Amino acid sequence: MFEDIKEYINLRLKLARFTFAERMALASANFTATIIFIALFSLMFLFLSLSLGFYLGEKFDSFGKGFFMVGLIYLAILIVLVIFKRFIIINPIRNKVLFGFLNPKEEETMVGDKK
């Protein structure tokens, strides 16, 4: 009886370690994918911003005015983000991280598992 309890506890500890390792691996993979996405999105955003600045510069016959207008657009976006940061940024990220870590999706499998 004592050996069965000891074996059960050891199995539960192994399961907890594997579960933790799986969740950490998933979190690491999601973090890496997010970093790659942010890098590519930033490059795209940079080139689109430059394009808009040059386009507006041609329309206003002054590249300074064109890039100033782009800066004003970003200032307006920044003001909106500062005012609504809790609803737009903080709450969604917090909820996604907590939900992903505390409730792993059942359809996700460990490496080597077959569906």
Backbone torsions as a table, in degrees:
resi	resn	phi	psi	omega
1	MET	NA	-45.6	179.8
2	PHE	-63.8	-39.0	178.9
3	GLU	-65.3	-37.5	178.7
4	ASP	-65.5	-41.7	179.0
5	ILE	-65.7	-42.6	179.1
6	LYS	-62.5	-43.7	178.4
7	GLU	-64.6	-40.9	178.2
8	TYR	-60.9	-45.0	-179.7
9	ILE	-63.8	-43.0	178.3
10	ASN	-62.4	-41.3	178.0
11	LEU	-65.0	-39.4	178.7
12	ARG	-65.5	-38.4	177.5
13	LEU	-65.7	-42.2	177.0
14	LYS	-62.4	-43.3	178.9
15	LEU	-61.3	-42.2	179.2
16	ALA	-63.5	-41.4	178.8
17	ARG	-65.4	-43.1	179.4
18	PHE	-66.3	-39.8	178.5
19	THR	-63.6	-44.2	178.5
20	PHE	-63.0	-44.6	179.8
21	ALA	-61.8	-41.2	179.2
22	GLU	-64.0	-43.9	179.9
23	ARG	-65.8	-38.6	178.1
24	MET	-67.3	-38.9	177.7
25	ALA	-64.1	-42.9	178.0
26	LEU	-64.0	-42.4	178.9
27	ALA	-63.9	-41.2	178.8
28	SER	-64.2	-43.0	178.8
29	ALA	-64.0	-43.2	178.3
30	ASN	-64.5	-39.7	178.5
31	PHE	-63.1	-44.8	179.7
32	THR	-63.4	-44.6	178.3
33	ALA	-62.1	-38.5	179.0
34	THR	-65.5	-41.7	178.6
35	ILE	-62.3	-43.8	178.6
36	ILE	-63.1	-43.7	178.8
37	PHE	-61.0	-44.5	-179.3
38	ILE	-63.7	-41.1	179.8
39	ALA	-62.4	-47.6	-179.9
40	LEU	-66.7	-40.0	178.2
41	PHE	-63.6	-39.9	179.5
42	SER	-63.2	-42.8	177.6
43	LEU	-63.2	-43.8	178.5
44	MET	-61.2	-44.5	-179.0
45	PHE	-64.4	-39.1	178.5
46	LEU	-61.1	-49.1	-177.7
47	PHE	-69.0	-35.9	175.8
48	LEU	-66.9	-37.0	178.0
49	SER	-65.2	-44.0	177.1
50	LEU	-61.7	-42.3	178.7
51	SER	-61.1	-44.7	179.3
52	LEU	-64.2	-40.5	178.5
53	GLY	-61.7	-45.0	178.5
54	PHE	-67.4	-39.1	179.6
55	TYR	-62.9	-49.4	179.2
56	LEU	-65.4	-33.1	176.9
57	GLY	-62.0	-39.6	176.7
58	GLU	-67.6	-39.5	-179.4
59	LYS	-67.4	-35.5	-179.5
60	PHE	-93.2	2.5	-177.0
61	ASP	57.0	27.9	178.0
62	SER	-159.7	117.0	179.6
63	PHE	-66.1	-29.9	176.7
64	GLY	-60.7	-45.4	178.6
65	LYS	-65.9	-38.4	179.9
66	GLY	-62.8	-46.4	179.4
67	PHE	-72.4	-28.8	174.1
68	PHE	-64.1	-40.8	178.1
69	MET	-63.6	-40.8	176.7
70	VAL	-61.7	-41.5	177.2
71	GLY	-61.5	-39.6	177.3
72	LEU	-65.4	-37.5	176.8
73	ILE	-61.8	-44.4	179.1
74	TYR	-67.5	-34.0	176.3
75	LEU	-63.4	-42.8	178.1
76	ALA	-62.9	-42.6	177.9
77	ILE	-63.1	-42.0	179.5
78	LEU	-62.0	-42.4	179.2
79	ILE	-62.2	-43.7	178.0
80	VAL	-62.1	-42.9	-179.9
81	LEU	-65.4	-39.0	179.1
82	VAL	-65.9	-42.0	-178.5
83	ILE	-67.8	-42.6	-175.4
84	PHE	-109.3	27.8	-174.2
85	LYS	-61.2	-35.8	-179.4
86	ARG	-64.0	-40.2	-177.2
87	PHE	-82.4	-34.1	-174.8
88	ILE	-88.3	-36.4	-172.3
89	ILE	-115.0	-58.8	-169.2
90	ILE	-64.4	-56.3	-177.2
91	ASN	-61.0	-46.6	179.5
92	PRO	-62.0	-40.8	-179.8
93	ILE	-68.2	-45.2	178.6
94	ARG	-58.6	-46.5	-178.5
95	ASN	-65.2	-40.4	-179.6
96	LYS	-66.1	-43.5	179.9
97	VAL	-65.4	-47.4	-179.2
98	LEU	-64.8	-43.0	-179.7
99	PHE	-65.5	-41.9	-179.6
100	GLY	-66.2	-35.7	-177.9
101	PHE	-82.4	-38.3	-175.3
102	LEU	-88.0	-23.5	-178.5
103	ASN	-130.1	75.3	179.6
104	PRO	-62.9	143.7	-177.7
105	LYS	-66.7	137.9	-179.0
106	GLU	-69.5	-28.2	-177.4
107	GLU	-78.4	-14.3	176.2
108	GLU	-77.7	136.4	-177.6
109	THR	-117.0	161.5	176.8
110	MET	-74.7	161.8	179.7
111	VAL	-59.3	130.5	178.8
112	GLY	94.7	-16.2	178.2
113	ASP	-76.1	148.6	176.3
114	LYS	-112.0	141.5	179.3
115	LYS	-82.7	NA	NA
